[in-house]
């Protein structure tokens, strides 16, 4: 089973992964409150009547999760990071950064050396405590110990889908204590077309739409050789979650000229920026078929 770094490549694409801070990224808590700001693929919650460019906050908690519904348990990944920016950082800067790093209804053809990418950021991770906890309504659901300072990672270890009503708690160290950051997975994708197996230039791409705040659909094309061995992720497309997507000409051309088999996989992604207990939170939760 691939690690979170490999799955992140399929979901984010190398350029976005490289642009993320050294401490990771995440999904969205699903809040659709009346003060929410909805952008393509990103929802902003918790600002009230405050202007985002006037909210100065150096603290960012970054939460990312991913799993394959068809291989649960066994594919549940989580990456949580506690980050400190400088004191002049505003919520608007986070909004600008994360909204600019997702081009909806576009595709990227990945080269052989695209890689998951590392971070070139100098933003430091800081201690958020010995472990962070994912809580269910009835108590602790999963605990993730701190590895490198400010990093809390597990690969293929979450025991199931994240429970309804779950939250993340950060005990605090240099990073402030945060009691409850709500998180909720997006709905599992349900495909209509294409049928399972290799795609062709005539394949159509349709699924059951969920289309909630901050939600997009990632259509990844996984490449296999003639013996059925997985080679790499060849194409990623990010689409509005409206139930259908038409491939652009360059992707059709790539499918036409590729001598290996390409198989499409749907993943629904939720992204948000939230202001919770005085801390900015970027979260990114994803569930694939």
C-alpha positions in Angstrom: 0.0 0.0 0.0 1.3 3.4 -0.9 2.2 5.9 1.8 0.5 9.3 2.3 3.3 10.9 0.3 2.4 8.8 -2.7 -1.4 9.3 -2.3 -0.8 13.0 -1.8 0.9 13.1 -5.2 -2.2 11.7 -6.7 -4.5 14.1 -5.0 -2.5 17.3 -4.9 -0.1 17.1 -7.8 3.7 17.8 -7.4 3.4 21.6 -7.7 0.9 22.0 -5.0 2.7 19.6 -2.6 5.9 21.5 -3.2 4.2 24.8 -2.4 2.7 23.5 0.9 4.5 24.4 4.1 7.1 22.1 5.6 4.4 20.9 8.0 1.8 19.6 5.6 -1.8 20.4 4.5 -5.4 19.0 4.9 -9.2 19.0 4.2 -12.2 20.9 5.4 -14.5 20.7 8.4 -17.7 20.9 6.4 -19.1 24.0 8.2 -21.6 25.8 6.0 -22.5 28.5 8.5 -23.9 31.8 7.4 -20.6 33.7 7.7 -18.8 31.2 5.5 -17.0 32.5 2.4 -17.1 30.0 -0.5 -14.5 30.0 -3.2 -13.9 27.3 -5.9 -12.6 24.3 -3.9 -12.2 26.2 -0.6 -14.6 27.4 2.1 -13.6 29.9 4.8 -15.4 29.8 8.2 -15.4 31.5 11.6 -14.4 35.0 10.7 -17.8 36.5 11.7 -17.9 40.2 10.6 -14.2 40.6 10.7 -12.2 41.3 7.5 -9.7 38.5 6.7 -7.0 41.0 5.9 -7.3 42.5 9.3 -7.0 39.3 11.3 -3.4 38.8 12.2 -2.5 35.4 13.4 0.9 33.6 13.4 -0.6 30.1 14.2 -1.7 27.6 11.6 -2.8 24.0 12.2 -2.7 22.0 9.0 -4.8 18.8 8.8 -4.8 16.3 5.9 -6.4 12.9 5.7 -6.9 10.4 2.9 -8.3 6.9 2.5 -9.6 4.5 -0.1 -13.2 3.5 0.6 -12.7 0.1 -1.2 -9.7 -0.7 1.0 -10.8 0.4 4.4 -9.3 -0.5 6.8 -5.8 -0.3 5.6 -5.5 3.0 3.7 -6.4 5.6 6.3 -3.7 8.3 6.4 -3.4 11.5 8.4 -0.9 14.3 8.6 -1.4 17.0 11.2 1.1 19.8 11.6 1.5 22.8 14.0 3.2 25.8 12.3 4.2 29.3 13.4 4.4 32.1 10.9 5.5 35.7 11.7 3.2 37.9 13.7 2.1 40.0 10.7 0.6 37.0 8.9 -3.1 37.5 8.1 -6.0 35.1 7.4 -6.3 36.7 4.0 -2.7 35.5 3.1 -3.8 31.9 3.8 -6.9 32.4 1.7 -4.9 33.8 -1.2 -2.3 31.0 -1.0 -4.6 28.0 -0.8 -7.2 29.4 -3.3 -4.5 30.1 -5.8 -3.1 26.6 -5.5 -6.2 24.9 -6.9 -7.2 25.4 -10.5 -10.7 23.9 -10.8 -11.8 22.2 -14.1 -8.2 21.8 -15.2 -5.9 18.8 -15.7 -2.2 18.2 -15.2 -0.2 15.6 -17.2 2.5 14.4 -14.9 6.0 13.6 -16.1 7.9 10.6 -15.0 9.9 12.7 -12.5 7.0 14.8 -11.2 7.4 13.2 -7.8 5.4 14.0 -4.7 7.7 17.0 -4.1 9.1 18.2 -0.9 8.6 21.6 0.6 10.9 24.6 -0.1 9.2 26.6 2.7 11.2 27.9 5.6 8.1 28.2 7.8 9.0 26.3 11.0 7.0 23.6 12.6 6.7 24.0 16.3 5.9 21.7 19.2 2.2 21.2 19.6 2.5 18.6 22.4 3.4 14.9 22.6 0.4 13.7 20.6 -2.8 15.0 18.9 -6.1 13.3 19.3 -8.9 12.6 16.9 -12.0 12.5 19.1 -15.4 10.9 18.3 -18.5 12.1 20.2 -18.2 9.3 22.6 -14.5 9.7 23.4 -11.0 9.3 22.0 -11.0 7.6 18.5 -7.3 7.8 17.5 -4.1 9.2 18.9 -1.2 10.3 16.7 2.2 10.8 18.4 4.6 13.6 17.5 7.4 12.5 15.2 9.6 15.4 14.0 8.8 18.6 15.9 5.3 19.7 15.0 4.5 16.8 12.8 2.0 14.1 13.6 1.7 11.4 10.8 0.2 8.0 10.3 0.2 6.0 7.0 -2.5 3.4 6.3 -3.3 3.2 10.1 -6.6 4.9 10.7 -8.9 2.1 11.6 -12.0 3.2 9.7 -13.7 6.2 8.2 -13.5 9.3 10.4 -16.5 9.2 12.7 -19.4 11.7 12.3 -19.0 14.6 14.7 -15.2 14.0 15.0 -12.8 16.7 16.1 -9.0 17.1 16.5 -7.5 18.3 19.8 -4.0 19.8 20.1 -2.6 19.7 23.7 -0.2 22.6 23.0 3.4 23.3 23.6 5.0 26.3 21.8 1.8 26.0 19.6 -1.4 27.0 21.5 -3.7 24.4 22.9 -6.8 23.9 20.8 -9.6 21.8 22.3 -11.8 20.9 19.3 -11.2 21.4 15.6 -14.3 19.9 13.9 -13.5 17.6 10.9 -15.7 15.5 8.6 -14.9 13.5 5.5 -16.6 14.3 2.2 -19.1 11.8 0.8 -17.6 8.7 -0.8 -17.5 9.1 -4.6 -20.0 7.1 -6.6 -19.1 6.7 -10.2 -21.5 6.5 -13.1 -19.0 6.4 -16.0 -16.6 5.1 -17.1 -17.0 1.5 -16.1 -14.0 0.0 -14.2 -11.0 -0.9 -16.3 -8.8 1.0 -18.8 -10.2 4.2 -20.3 -10.3 5.1 -23.9 -10.5 8.4 -25.8 -14.3 7.8 -26.0 -14.7 7.4 -22.2 -17.1 9.7 -20.5 -16.7 10.9 -16.9 -19.8 11.1 -14.7 -20.5 10.6 -11.0 -23.1 11.3 -8.4 -22.6 14.9 -7.4 -22.4 16.1 -3.8 -21.3 19.7 -4.6 -21.0 21.0 -1.0 -18.9 24.0 0.2 -15.2 23.6 -0.5 -15.7 20.3 -2.3 -14.1 19.3 -5.6 -13.6 16.0 -7.4 -10.1 14.7 -8.3 -10.0 12.4 -11.2 -6.7 10.6 -11.3 -5.5 8.4 -14.1 -3.3 5.6 -12.9 -0.9 4.0 -15.4 -0.4 0.2 -15.6 1.9 -1.8 -17.9 0.8 -4.8 -20.1 1.4 -7.1 -17.1 -0.9 -5.1 -14.9 1.8 -3.6 -12.8 1.2 -0.1 -11.4 3.7 2.4 -12.9 2.6 5.8 -11.7 0.0 8.5 -11.6 -0.1 10.0 -15.2 -2.9 12.6 -15.2 -4.8 14.5 -12.5 -7.9 16.5 -13.2 -9.6 18.7 -10.6 -13.3 19.3 -11.3 -16.3 21.1 -9.9 -18.3 18.4 -8.1 -21.3 18.8 -10.4 -21.4 15.2 -11.7 -19.6 15.4 -15.0 -16.3 16.4 -16.6 -15.0 16.7 -20.2 -11.4 16.0 -20.7 -9.4 18.8 -22.4 -7.7 18.1 -25.8 -4.2 17.6 -24.3 -5.4 14.9 -22.0 -7.3 13.2 -24.9 -4.0 13.3 -26.8 -2.1 11.8 -23.9 -4.6 8.9 -23.7 -4.4 8.4 -27.5 -0.6 8.2 -27.5 0.0 6.3 -24.3 0.9 2.7 -25.0 0.1 1.6 -21.4 -3.3 1.3 -19.8 -4.8 4.2 -17.9 -7.4 3.6 -15.2 -9.5 6.5 -13.8 -10.1 6.9 -10.1 -12.4 9.4 -8.4 -11.6 11.1 -5.1 -13.8 13.7 -3.4 -11.8 16.5 -1.6 -13.0 19.1 0.9 -10.8 22.1 1.8 -11.3 24.8 4.3 -9.7 27.6 6.3 -11.2 28.1 9.7 -10.5 30.4 12.6 -11.0 28.2 15.7 -10.1 29.1 19.3 -7.7 31.8 18.1 -5.9 29.5 15.7 -6.1 29.4 11.9 -6.7 25.9 10.5 -6.2 24.7 7.0 -7.8 21.3 6.5 -8.0 19.0 3.5 -9.9 15.7 3.8 -10.2 13.3 0.9 -11.9 10.0 0.2 -11.4 7.9 -3.0 -13.4 5.1 -4.3 
